[in-house]
Amino acid sequence: MVWAYVMENGFGAEEHSNQPVFELIQKIGVADEQIVFEQTEDRPELCKLLERLHEEDILIIRSVADLADDVINLIRVFQTLTEKQVSLCDCEEAFLSGKDYLDVVTKFTQLYVLFQKKKQQAGYKKACEEGRVGRPAIKQKEIEQAMKLYWNSDYTIRQIAVLTGVSKSTLYRALKEQTEDSGNAGSSVR
């Protein structure tokens, strides 16, 4: 059986032309009861249609963009269609027509991830070469200022961290080192 799924314009989604779908529906004579119109972004009619589809049915769509809002949900829809061995006829993305659409999208996604990793690795390599990897070093001047505030005032560690930009753990470490270096093992950090 041949089905057609048509996402209607006018409910906040992008405007698009459904003319290619209607022309194909007319050319092959799809019965009115096999044409499903979607009027909301939640796609309740698509969910009902996915339940009604049978093995070896054909589904005509304008674009895969009508089936889902993101790749994860598109893959879920494709998995359902693949399980039912539904052939897809996509008017805008002809390369997804047939039965291997899930494989095509999966391989394309893997290819996209590969290129993103290559881009990330190149960026990391460049950052390493320029010495921009890791946290920026805290200047000794800022640590000394934080320690002075600690020993000479009534500020809390949290307040000192906000004022100087020196993290609490860095301040505690510096205070511990200062206490150990000065031989004041009896001194304690508050």
C-alpha positions in Angstrom: 0.0 0.0 0.0 1.2 3.5 -0.8 0.9 6.2 1.9 1.7 9.9 1.8 2.6 12.0 4.9 2.2 15.7 4.4 3.4 18.3 7.0 1.1 21.3 6.5 2.4 24.9 6.6 1.1 27.6 9.0 1.6 26.3 12.5 4.9 27.9 13.3 7.2 25.6 11.3 9.3 26.7 8.4 7.3 27.4 5.2 7.9 24.9 2.5 6.3 23.7 -0.7 4.3 20.5 -0.7 3.7 20.7 -4.4 6.2 17.9 -5.3 4.4 15.6 -2.9 0.9 16.5 -4.2 2.1 16.0 -7.8 3.5 12.6 -7.0 0.3 11.6 -5.1 -1.7 12.6 -8.1 0.5 10.9 -10.7 0.4 7.5 -8.9 -3.2 7.9 -7.6 -2.8 7.6 -3.9 -6.2 7.1 -2.3 -7.4 10.0 0.0 -7.6 7.6 3.0 -3.9 6.9 2.5 -2.9 10.6 2.7 -2.0 11.7 6.3 -1.9 15.5 7.0 0.0 16.8 10.0 -1.0 20.0 11.5 1.0 20.2 14.7 4.7 20.1 15.6 4.1 17.2 18.0 3.4 14.9 15.0 0.5 12.8 16.5 -0.6 11.8 13.0 2.9 10.5 12.2 2.8 8.4 15.3 -0.6 6.9 14.3 0.7 6.4 10.7 3.8 4.5 12.0 1.5 2.1 13.8 -0.7 1.6 10.7 2.1 0.9 8.3 2.6 -2.7 7.3 5.5 -4.7 5.8 6.4 -3.6 2.3 4.3 -0.4 2.4 5.6 2.7 0.6 5.7 6.1 2.3 5.9 9.3 0.3 7.2 12.4 2.2 8.4 15.8 1.2 11.5 15.8 3.3 12.9 13.9 6.3 12.7 17.3 8.1 9.0 16.6 8.3 9.5 13.3 10.2 11.6 14.7 13.1 13.2 17.8 14.6 16.6 16.3 15.2 18.8 13.4 14.1 18.1 11.2 17.1 14.4 11.3 16.6 14.8 10.9 12.9 16.8 7.7 13.5 14.1 6.4 15.8 11.5 7.0 13.0 13.8 5.3 10.5 14.3 2.3 12.8 10.5 1.9 13.0 10.2 2.1 9.2 13.1 -0.3 8.7 11.6 -2.9 11.1 8.5 -2.8 9.0 10.5 -2.9 5.8 8.8 0.3 4.5 10.2 1.8 1.4 10.6 5.6 1.6 10.0 8.0 -1.3 11.6 11.3 -0.3 10.8 14.2 -2.7 13.6 16.5 -1.6 16.3 14.1 -0.5 16.2 11.5 -3.3 19.3 9.7 -1.9 17.2 8.6 1.1 14.5 6.9 -1.1 14.3 3.1 -1.0 14.9 0.9 2.0 18.5 1.7 3.0 17.7 5.2 4.4 18.7 4.1 7.9 22.1 2.9 6.7 22.6 6.1 4.8 21.8 8.3 7.7 23.8 6.2 10.1 26.9 6.2 7.8 26.5 10.0 7.2 26.3 10.6 11.0 29.5 8.5 11.5 31.2 10.4 8.8 30.1 13.7 10.4 31.5 12.6 13.8 34.8 11.5 12.1 35.2 15.0 10.6 34.3 16.7 13.9 37.0 14.6 15.7 39.5 15.5 13.0 38.7 19.2 13.4 38.9 18.9 17.2 42.2 17.1 17.1 43.6 19.8 14.7 42.4 22.5 17.1 44.0 20.8 20.0 47.3 20.3 18.2 47.4 24.0 17.3 46.5 25.0 20.8 49.4 22.8 22.1 51.8 24.4 19.6 50.7 27.8 20.8 50.9 26.9 24.5 47.2 27.4 25.1 46.3 24.0 26.6 45.2 23.7 30.2 44.2 26.2 32.7 45.9 29.6 32.6 48.5 29.9 35.3 47.6 32.1 38.3 50.2 34.8 38.7 52.2 34.7 41.9 51.2 38.3 42.5 47.5 37.3 42.7 48.3 34.4 45.1 50.3 36.8 47.4 47.4 39.3 47.3 45.0 36.5 48.3 47.2 35.4 51.1 47.6 38.9 52.5 43.8 39.3 52.5 43.5 36.0 54.3 46.1 36.8 57.1 45.2 40.5 57.5 41.4 40.7 57.2 38.1 39.3 58.1 37.3 38.0 54.6 36.2 34.4 54.1 38.0 32.1 51.7 35.0 32.4 49.3 35.1 36.2 49.4 38.9 36.2 48.8 38.5 33.8 45.8 35.9 36.1 44.3 38.0 39.2 44.9 41.3 37.9 43.6 40.3 35.2 41.1 42.4 32.7 43.0 40.4 29.5 43.6 39.8 28.2 47.1 41.9 25.1 46.5 44.9 27.2 45.2 44.7 29.5 48.2 44.5 26.6 50.6 47.5 25.0 48.9 49.5 28.2 49.0 48.7 28.8 52.7 49.7 25.2 53.5 53.0 25.6 51.6 53.7 28.9 53.4 53.0 27.3 56.8 55.3 24.4 56.1 58.0 26.6 54.7 58.1 28.9 57.7 58.4 26.0 60.0 55.2 26.9 61.8 53.8 23.5 62.0 51.6 24.7 64.9 50.0 27.4 62.7 46.7 26.4 61.2 44.8 27.6 58.3 41.3 28.8 59.2 
